[in-house]
């Protein structure tokens, strides 16, 4: 290379370097200013603690949350829903510290709401306006004093999930509308179930556990447990137990225990056709239990009225030191469009009415459900019909006692409905000695 | 290489090598200290971790003891097995399950509590999982524990399914001692500990240290993903002392101060530790460079100051060697160099003087040569003329003229000889010349003077410079005796003593005033002229004598006004006329 040429090259390279330096500098300035404007929640910093069972949900939404509030860390301690009340009680009794955000599962909510550990969200500084959310939730988020102390995590419309392959095999169709037509009452299930049993040589059941039926029937019963000061076990549970026993006696239900490892396995084993499903079930139960089940599932309305199953509320602990952060998180997640979008990632539908002004918001076709628009199904077919009974502190006692009775019904086929109801009433009476039980 | 470069280089080498040596020393010293420090720190840290793990283990142990000594639990187990109806059994199971759950919920890090009865049935804190737990007892971790044949201990890490999630747990297993309650159906109590909690105890996000936790079977409990083969070879023995294993790359500290032979190990890469000492390297390199720069800044002018006189001297010597003797150095350093410079200047000056004198001597020689040459030219013509005079005088019978003229011719002949015979003549010849001269002067100044000769007989063959005596005699006659109107005596004495020839010409004439004597000694000729002949003069004689014999000769003039003048010459009496060559 001649000296002249080399000099030219040198000059060119120097020039390019200078230019890139200038461009690089100005470029980094731009990104700086951009990131500054993005992080408006910069001043909020800290860790929110909570106890809960739905780790996947928290993982997904807190990742979205941290995009806006990068300095608020969310720390979840895993506590099962059925242990939650006990955990809170043990902690209170032993002088331990409650988390910043308290969870409340539907079945145990009445009891935990009675404890004076919640912040009133309608007061300063939260000033939650309950007209923003669906009206039926009022019953589910209010303590006995009439204060709104929690926000519902998601609407919890309940329905029936079914295996499309088995439906097609035994009922000739996997279309939800046709199936809804086919199954208009419990008797329809019993009749068809017997056929399925016969056809499969006793292999295939309509349902896998009595617990499932109990969940549906109890949720469909709009009768409140409390009849004034009296705990009306017969009124609330009588018909439920009778129906459960009727279905059991028909032999169309397997003897698995709901939530047990065997029950979890039944989603994939192809021996059980129907499962109760609320909006959280696909994410929390069906998909993880049937990992290869894409396209295998369908959703249909159950016979009888629509029901609301499960549901979790979030509230702020009175002793929390991070109330502002806790509210920031709850408000963002449950009362903003961004939070609604984050929740939708796990097929959860926040109770904020305004997001549904856009009819397309709810829309969500799920390949797991053979591209059925599950979003529209929940929001348009179930939610408008939803009603919930008044919850009470005795709900959890009755719930636990019912589990025992279901266990008994499962283990001893000689036990009939009358005996079961009597035993249920005795059990509730033993646990609530001060109350009058009907 | 120039002197200053040399000095600077030497200084730089000395400084950098000394700093480097001290650096190496410091480095090895500090690395030792640092490694020792790290060992101690690491040991203390390990002890801390071991203590927290041990306290966790103790908590779990104590917790298990509470459950085992719970009488209600024992009673319910018994009544479970003696239940009359299924419902009663279910109720008891439910009660036990709830009781276990109450215990469980006291600790966040516990996953589940399991009671295993003698018939292999299980009551757990999660009653819906009972069947699942029965199956897990067929797994390897439980069999391994049974093989250990201990009453209680921790299992290796294993998986538990909890709903859809899988969880890693360590089980603490206690065998129920039937001695206390022979009727009890209880066989084992198992407490499952969530290993995430162990991680949270061991994990320190602020540091990148890694601890390794091993259980009694030397299986790795923490961290989850790591190849532990290398370490496990060091922990095979079950001693209760802290062990430090060191190889070329790593320092391993093993602390077994935990229950059930658990061991916690820390591994430190020596390289990583020594990286911290590397700043010493950079520090020393920096200091070396800085020092060299500083020293150069300070030393360069100093060295230049020292080397400048040397180069000045060297330059001057070069000039001198080229022949420039007027070279002069001006060194005012106030030290030995100034002395050297002065010495140089002195030597050059002396050399110059010597050479100048040599030139002067050469000039004198040439002048003398000229003198002799000139005195050679005239005599030939005069000689011929004089022969004519003798011829005419003989013809007219004037013997006096003949005698004078013959003497004169002899005198002249001797002068002519001068050209052939060189500078030297024998004393005898010189005496004859003087005698011829005196014959002539006797005719001119009859009865005015007398000459007394005192000659040692053995000196007649000694060589002396030609025409050395005659001028002195002439001087004595014309400046001493003739100006006086008295009859005068001239004494000519030539004697020899131990190779020294002494020639004395003295007169009793007018003498010289002391002033005049001084002038004579300085070589000034007299204003008075008594002869038209070119006066050879005292100073000429003196110059010649000194020129021939240098300091081996002596020439003294003594004179007193009214008394007379005595001139003494001492010269080496040597036979050979050529000695001077």
Interface residues (C-beta under 8 A of the other chain):
Chain A: X55 X77 X79 X80 X83 X86 X87 X90 X91 X94 X257 X258 X259 X260 X261 X262 X263 X264 X285 X288 X289 X404 X407 X408 X411 X412 X415 X423
Chain B: X86 X87 X90 X91 X94 X98 X101 X102 X104 X105 X106 X108 X126 X128 X129 X131 X132 X161 X163 X164 X165
